[in-house]
Amino acid sequence: MMGCPIGIDWKVEHGPGRVTLSHVRRYDECDGVPFLFPEVQATLSTEEYRSTVVNFAVQAKSLFTGTPKRIWDSFDEQEYEEFWQEYNALLRKFETAV
């Protein structure tokens, strides 16, 4: 999430027919100092990676279905609408590729 310093991050490298995930780091505090996991690495086929990401995106979207959003102002409303327009467009694009 943009603006939140706590979370997990990793490097994604796309190659011919494969995707490699590596350089995993976890930020538990707002101090910007990560816990590093240099031994964690995974390589998947492009198809397996795409399918996994699309399935996750579908599940994540379902968490928000039917949940009302508190809109504070017109800027918030516009940003919220633009986010879901982009999310849904990308989901449609890649769901058909799975």
C-alpha positions as CSV (number, residue, x, y, z in Angstrom):
1,M,0.0,0.0,0.0
2,M,1.5,3.3,-1.0
3,G,2.2,5.5,2.0
4,C,2.5,2.6,4.5
5,P,6.0,1.7,5.4
6,I,5.1,-1.6,7.1
7,G,4.8,-4.7,4.8
8,I,6.6,-7.1,2.6
9,D,8.4,-6.4,-0.6
10,W,10.2,-8.5,-3.2
11,K,11.9,-8.3,-6.6
12,V,10.0,-9.7,-9.6
13,E,12.1,-10.6,-12.7
14,H,10.3,-11.7,-15.9
15,G,12.3,-13.9,-18.3
16,P,11.4,-16.1,-21.3
17,G,8.6,-18.3,-20.1
18,R,9.4,-17.8,-16.4
19,V,9.1,-15.3,-13.5
20,T,11.6,-15.3,-10.6
21,L,10.7,-13.8,-7.2
22,S,13.7,-12.9,-4.9
23,H,15.2,-10.3,-2.6
24,V,12.3,-10.7,-0.1
25,R,12.3,-8.1,2.7
26,R,9.8,-7.5,5.5
27,Y,9.3,-4.1,7.2
28,D,7.8,-4.5,10.7
29,E,8.4,-0.9,11.9
30,C,8.1,2.6,10.5
31,D,11.9,3.0,10.8
32,G,12.5,1.6,7.3
33,V,14.9,-1.1,8.5
34,P,13.9,-4.4,6.8
35,F,14.3,-8.0,7.8
36,L,16.1,-9.7,4.9
37,F,15.4,-13.2,3.5
38,P,18.2,-13.7,1.0
39,E,17.6,-17.5,0.9
40,V,14.0,-17.1,-0.3
41,Q,13.6,-17.4,-4.1
42,A,11.1,-19.0,-6.3
43,T,10.9,-19.4,-10.1
44,L,7.6,-20.2,-11.7
45,S,6.4,-20.6,-15.3
46,T,4.8,-17.4,-16.7
47,E,1.5,-19.3,-16.8
48,E,1.6,-20.4,-13.2
49,Y,2.6,-16.9,-12.0
50,R,-0.2,-15.2,-14.0
51,S,-2.7,-17.7,-12.8
52,T,-1.6,-17.3,-9.2
53,V,-1.7,-13.5,-9.4
54,V,-5.1,-13.4,-11.1
55,N,-6.6,-15.8,-8.6
56,F,-5.3,-13.7,-5.7
57,A,-6.7,-10.5,-7.4
58,V,-10.1,-12.2,-7.7
59,Q,-10.1,-13.2,-4.1
60,A,-8.9,-9.8,-2.9
61,K,-11.7,-8.1,-4.9
62,S,-14.3,-10.3,-3.3
63,L,-13.4,-8.9,0.1
64,F,-14.7,-5.5,-1.0
65,T,-17.8,-6.7,-2.8
66,G,-20.9,-5.4,-1.0
67,T,-18.8,-3.4,1.5
68,P,-19.7,0.3,1.6
69,K,-16.8,2.7,1.2
70,R,-16.8,5.9,3.2
71,I,-16.1,8.7,0.8
72,W,-14.8,11.8,2.5
73,D,-14.7,14.2,-0.4
74,S,-14.8,14.4,-4.2
75,F,-11.0,13.7,-4.5
76,D,-11.4,10.5,-2.5
77,E,-14.4,9.5,-4.6
78,Q,-12.5,10.1,-7.8
79,E,-9.4,8.2,-6.7
80,Y,-11.5,5.3,-5.5
81,E,-13.4,5.1,-8.8
82,E,-10.2,5.3,-10.8
83,F,-8.6,2.6,-8.7
84,W,-11.4,0.1,-9.4
85,Q,-11.6,1.0,-13.0
86,E,-7.9,0.2,-13.5
87,Y,-8.2,-2.9,-11.2
88,N,-11.1,-4.3,-13.2
89,A,-9.6,-3.5,-16.6
90,L,-6.3,-5.3,-15.7
91,L,-8.2,-8.2,-14.2
92,R,-10.3,-8.6,-17.3
93,K,-7.2,-8.4,-19.5
94,F,-5.3,-11.1,-17.6
95,E,-8.3,-13.4,-16.7
96,T,-8.7,-14.1,-20.4
97,A,-5.0,-15.0,-20.6
98,V,-5.3,-17.6,-17.8
